[in-house]
């Protein structure tokens, strides 16, 4: 029986790496002829990534992890954006990746043949390695097809606009040479500029030039493998296919780590305490607030959330993280949450609420006590929430999250809006009244959004079952990979 080897390069962040590892494992599960190798680019600022890799290396027998040697780069603080630093860091690993693939090809020439290199949305410089080694290269996209459509259209936007959307004071401005809204492939509705990623709005910063660099390279791949499913993004998939030069799109999702960090996070005691508290709460009674592995809010905003939660009267589980110290650092847990919350808040809500730091999000969403999710709208979080049928209230913070929130609320009707355009770096607060109003609607058992989310939950599970849409798409991808040899 012929055997095949697939290589992966991922941006070194937990939100990028987890769906990459899970998809590598899914490939092997679907077709035992395939083995997967993932190249790991290390970041000393993110030790949590190492905990995850160590766990998966010991449990996923078919996935091989190769830690690449370090490279010399200037300090991250010398870059205008973390994306600029990460993109250059990945680019400087090209020779290491080429060397490792060469070595593995020689060692396994008689047993396994290389059939593809999969790069993610910010590691497109590795397309050069695939071309040099004559290996088919595919883009593995852990964001939605709607955002893929935007990225493919970004070079067009770049030629149409000559100025920034945001001035030096972080105030939104609309350039004279721009329409007030943008027509973007993948979106049925015109897109307000304010929901674009901050790096795109600040066109004079290095983050924008790297966004543009990666976007232009997407079309050089053989195809785009996307962590989504047709039932969720049917319009976006059809629109992108019809209006862009993108190669074939393979929707293979949802690709999820349903075991979650409760298996590998160092602080398991706190996580088990959280789950014990949840198990004692009534069914669908708890609103869960969590802003992702990289999400944090200022103290003034935390106080507004506290007042809004208290006024809503609902039971709550609230993950609070302290802003990171450096541009590449992750948020940390507060040593004493009482110091940053309104006086007496913890005492007044002791019977109905739990404040915590890092949480096993996917395990929490699976718990029957959860009735709603106030989320930053990262794509992994959206897919997890839809999988378990938990409705979302949108509170995007960074990256493409504003666009994800817009899609959920305006395009799909699958979420309640608290905000779709909140920006963490601005002084604009979401007031307690908005928080209270959003939570009350989120927890409304008769809300139409809740009904639609429950339906989408069923569709997400059917998509990955045999004969489901994503199962068929994965089969098609594997046929193409193995046929290219």
C-alpha positions, 0 to 999 in steps of 0.5 A: 500500500502506498504511503504519503507524507503531508507537512504543515507550517503554522503561525506559532499561536495557540489559535492557529496551531490547535486547528492545524494539529487537529486537522493533521490528525483528521487527515490520518484518521480519514486515510491511514496511508497518510502521515503528518509532520508539523514544523514548530516555530518556538516563541519563548513568550508563549510557553502555553504552546509548548504544553499543548504540543507536549500533550499532543505529541504523546497522544497523537501517534500519527502526527510528528512534531519537529521543533525548528532551530531558533533564528536571529531576529530583532526584538519584537518591540522594534516592530510596529505590529506583532504580525510584522514580527511573526511574519519575518520570524516565519520567513527566516525559518524557510531554510530550516523547513527545506532542510528538514523536508529534504532530510525526511524525503531521503529517509522515507523515499522507499516508504512514504512520498511527500504529497503536500505542504500546507501553510497557514494564513500568515506563513505564506513565505513557505510557498517558496519552499514548496516550489523549490522542492516541487511539492504541491502547496495548499493554504490551510485557513483557520478563519472563515471563508468570508475573511478569505474573501476579504483577503483575496480582495485586499489587493483591489482595495489597496489600489482604490484607496490612498489614505488610512481609515484611522488617524493617529488618535485612533479615530475612525475616518473615511477617506475621500476616495472611499465609499462609506461601505465596501463590497467584499466577496463572501459578504452579502451586505456592504461592509462598514470600514470600521469592522476591518482588522486594525492592521488593515485600517492603519495602512502606514504600519508594517502590519498592513504591508504584511497583510497585503503580502500574504493576501497576494500569495494566497492565489499561488497555492493549489487550493485553500482548505478552510475550517468551515462547512457549507451549511454555515458559509454557503453564500460566502463559499459560492461568492468567493468561488465566483468572484475571485481567482482563488484556487479550489476551496475545500470546506472541511470543518468544523475542525475542533479540539473537543478535549480542550485544555483541560487535558493539557493546561498546567493549572488543571486544579482550577479548571476542575474547580470551575467544572465542579461549580458549573455542575451544581448550576441549573440547566441553561442558567449561566452566561459565560464571558470569555475573550479568548487566549489573547483577549483582555480588557481595561479596568474601566471596561471590566467595571462596566461589565460587572455592573451590567452582569449584576443588573441582569441578575443571571448566573455567570462564569466570567474569565478575566485576564490581565493585559499582556506586558509585551506585544507577543506575551499572552494575557495573565491571570489577575492575582487579586480580582477584587482590586479591579472590580466594583467594591462589594461586587464579589460579595453581592454575587457570590451565590450566582457568579464565579470569577476565574482566569484561564478557562477550559472553554470548549469543556465549559461550552459543552456543560449543560449549565451554559445558556449563553456565551459573551465572546470575542468572536474568534473563529475557533470559539464560534465553531465550538459554540455552534457545535454545542448549540450555545448562542453568542453575544458578540464582543470582538476585540482584535484581528478579524473578529469584528468581521466575524461578528458582523457575519454572525449578526448581520449575515447569518442571524446566529448571534446577539449583538453587544457590539460588532465594532468594539476596539480594545485600544480605543477609549470607547467603553461598552456601558453597563446598560449595553451589557445588561441589555445584550445579556438579557436578550442572549439568555432569552429562551424564546429568542429566534437566534437560540432556535437557529443556533440549535439547528446549526449545531445539528448541521455542524455535526452532520457535516463531518459525519460520513456522507456529510458535506465536509467529509466529502470535501476532505475525501476530495482533497485527499484524492487530489493530494495523492493524485498529484504524486 
